[in-house]
Amino acid sequence: MQKLKSHSGAKKRFRISATGKIKFKKTHAQHLLAKKSAKRMRRLRKPAYLKPRQRLIVERLIPYTS
């Protein structure tokens, strides 16, 4: 059986943490920043983790990482 190809977009956006969770960067922190509050920008800097149902979908896109 052939190897599965990883989804190029998913490879760039998701990382597996040491505990096995899938980590990603939050959106809306790249441009049009003047209207966003400092509190909101602090929240957006922190990494986020996928919920269990979404995790199953992403694991299929990046098969050899988990």
CNS distance restraints for C-alpha pairs under 8 A (distance, minus, plus):
assign (resid   4 and name CA) (resid  63 and name CA) 7.17 0.50 0.50
assign (resid   5 and name CA) (resid  62 and name CA) 7.97 0.50 0.50
assign (resid   5 and name CA) (resid  63 and name CA) 7.94 0.50 0.50
assign (resid   6 and name CA) (resid  10 and name CA) 7.77 0.50 0.50
assign (resid   6 and name CA) (resid  11 and name CA) 7.08 0.50 0.50
assign (resid   6 and name CA) (resid  61 and name CA) 5.73 0.50 0.50
assign (resid   6 and name CA) (resid  62 and name CA) 4.86 0.50 0.50
assign (resid   6 and name CA) (resid  63 and name CA) 6.44 0.50 0.50
assign (resid   6 and name CA) (resid  64 and name CA) 7.95 0.50 0.50
assign (resid   7 and name CA) (resid  11 and name CA) 6.25 0.50 0.50
assign (resid   7 and name CA) (resid  61 and name CA) 5.23 0.50 0.50
assign (resid   7 and name CA) (resid  62 and name CA) 6.17 0.50 0.50
assign (resid   8 and name CA) (resid  12 and name CA) 6.61 0.50 0.50
assign (resid   9 and name CA) (resid  13 and name CA) 6.44 0.50 0.50
assign (resid  10 and name CA) (resid  14 and name CA) 5.92 0.50 0.50
assign (resid  10 and name CA) (resid  58 and name CA) 7.29 0.50 0.50
assign (resid  10 and name CA) (resid  61 and name CA) 6.53 0.50 0.50
assign (resid  10 and name CA) (resid  62 and name CA) 6.75 0.50 0.50
assign (resid  11 and name CA) (resid  15 and name CA) 7.62 0.50 0.50
assign (resid  11 and name CA) (resid  62 and name CA) 6.52 0.50 0.50
assign (resid  13 and name CA) (resid  24 and name CA) 6.10 0.50 0.50
assign (resid  13 and name CA) (resid  25 and name CA) 7.33 0.50 0.50
assign (resid  14 and name CA) (resid  22 and name CA) 6.41 0.50 0.50
assign (resid  14 and name CA) (resid  23 and name CA) 5.73 0.50 0.50
assign (resid  14 and name CA) (resid  24 and name CA) 5.02 0.50 0.50
assign (resid  14 and name CA) (resid  25 and name CA) 7.97 0.50 0.50
assign (resid  15 and name CA) (resid  22 and name CA) 5.71 0.50 0.50
assign (resid  15 and name CA) (resid  23 and name CA) 5.23 0.50 0.50
assign (resid  15 and name CA) (resid  24 and name CA) 6.56 0.50 0.50
assign (resid  16 and name CA) (resid  20 and name CA) 5.72 0.50 0.50
assign (resid  16 and name CA) (resid  21 and name CA) 5.75 0.50 0.50
assign (resid  16 and name CA) (resid  22 and name CA) 4.68 0.50 0.50
assign (resid  16 and name CA) (resid  23 and name CA) 6.06 0.50 0.50
assign (resid  16 and name CA) (resid  65 and name CA) 7.28 0.50 0.50
assign (resid  16 and name CA) (resid  66 and name CA) 7.14 0.50 0.50
assign (resid  17 and name CA) (resid  21 and name CA) 5.29 0.50 0.50
assign (resid  17 and name CA) (resid  22 and name CA) 6.14 0.50 0.50
assign (resid  17 and name CA) (resid  23 and name CA) 6.43 0.50 0.50
assign (resid  20 and name CA) (resid  66 and name CA) 7.23 0.50 0.50
assign (resid  21 and name CA) (resid  49 and name CA) 6.63 0.50 0.50
assign (resid  21 and name CA) (resid  50 and name CA) 7.32 0.50 0.50
assign (resid  22 and name CA) (resid  49 and name CA) 5.62 0.50 0.50
assign (resid  22 and name CA) (resid  50 and name CA) 5.74 0.50 0.50
assign (resid  22 and name CA) (resid  55 and name CA) 6.89 0.50 0.50
assign (resid  23 and name CA) (resid  47 and name CA) 6.55 0.50 0.50
assign (resid  23 and name CA) (resid  48 and name CA) 5.73 0.50 0.50
assign (resid  23 and name CA) (resid  49 and name CA) 4.60 0.50 0.50
assign (resid  23 and name CA) (resid  50 and name CA) 6.57 0.50 0.50
assign (resid  24 and name CA) (resid  47 and name CA) 5.95 0.50 0.50
assign (resid  24 and name CA) (resid  48 and name CA) 5.50 0.50 0.50
assign (resid  24 and name CA) (resid  49 and name CA) 6.23 0.50 0.50
assign (resid  24 and name CA) (resid  50 and name CA) 7.62 0.50 0.50
assign (resid  25 and name CA) (resid  44 and name CA) 7.95 0.50 0.50
assign (resid  25 and name CA) (resid  45 and name CA) 7.69 0.50 0.50
assign (resid  25 and name CA) (resid  46 and name CA) 7.47 0.50 0.50
assign (resid  25 and name CA) (resid  47 and name CA) 5.24 0.50 0.50
assign (resid  25 and name CA) (resid  48 and name CA) 6.21 0.50 0.50
assign (resid  26 and name CA) (resid  44 and name CA) 5.65 0.50 0.50
assign (resid  26 and name CA) (resid  45 and name CA) 7.25 0.50 0.50
assign (resid  26 and name CA) (resid  46 and name CA) 7.52 0.50 0.50
assign (resid  26 and name CA) (resid  47 and name CA) 6.57 0.50 0.50
assign (resid  26 and name CA) (resid  48 and name CA) 6.47 0.50 0.50
assign (resid  27 and name CA) (resid  44 and name CA) 7.16 0.50 0.50
assign (resid  28 and name CA) (resid  44 and name CA) 7.55 0.50 0.50
assign (resid  29 and name CA) (resid  33 and name CA) 7.05 0.50 0.50
assign (resid  29 and name CA) (resid  41 and name CA) 6.81 0.50 0.50
assign (resid  29 and name CA) (resid  44 and name CA) 6.35 0.50 0.50
assign (resid  29 and name CA) (resid  45 and name CA) 7.68 0.50 0.50
assign (resid  32 and name CA) (resid  36 and name CA) 7.69 0.50 0.50
assign (resid  36 and name CA) (resid  40 and name CA) 6.42 0.50 0.50
assign (resid  36 and name CA) (resid  41 and name CA) 6.79 0.50 0.50
assign (resid  37 and name CA) (resid  41 and name CA) 6.31 0.50 0.50
assign (resid  38 and name CA) (resid  42 and name CA) 6.16 0.50 0.50
assign (resid  39 and name CA) (resid  43 and name CA) 6.45 0.50 0.50
assign (resid  40 and name CA) (resid  44 and name CA) 6.29 0.50 0.50
assign (resid  41 and name CA) (resid  45 and name CA) 6.31 0.50 0.50
assign (resid  42 and name CA) (resid  46 and name CA) 7.04 0.50 0.50
assign (resid  50 and name CA) (resid  54 and name CA) 6.01 0.50 0.50
assign (resid  50 and name CA) (resid  55 and name CA) 5.69 0.50 0.50
assign (resid  51 and name CA) (resid  55 and name CA) 6.03 0.50 0.50
assign (resid  52 and name CA) (resid  56 and name CA) 6.68 0.50 0.50
assign (resid  53 and name CA) (resid  57 and name CA) 7.10 0.50 0.50
assign (resid  54 and name CA) (resid  58 and name CA) 6.42 0.50 0.50
assign (resid  55 and name CA) (resid  59 and name CA) 6.03 0.50 0.50
assign (resid  56 and name CA) (resid  60 and name CA) 6.60 0.50 0.50
assign (resid  57 and name CA) (resid  61 and name CA) 6.80 0.50 0.50
assign (resid  58 and name CA) (resid  62 and name CA) 6.41 0.50 0.50
assign (resid  59 and name CA) (resid  63 and name CA) 5.69 0.50 0.50
assign (resid  59 and name CA) (resid  65 and name CA) 7.97 0.50 0.50
assign (resid  59 and name CA) (resid  66 and name CA) 7.09 0.50 0.50
assign (resid  62 and name CA) (resid  66 and name CA) 7.99 0.50 0.50
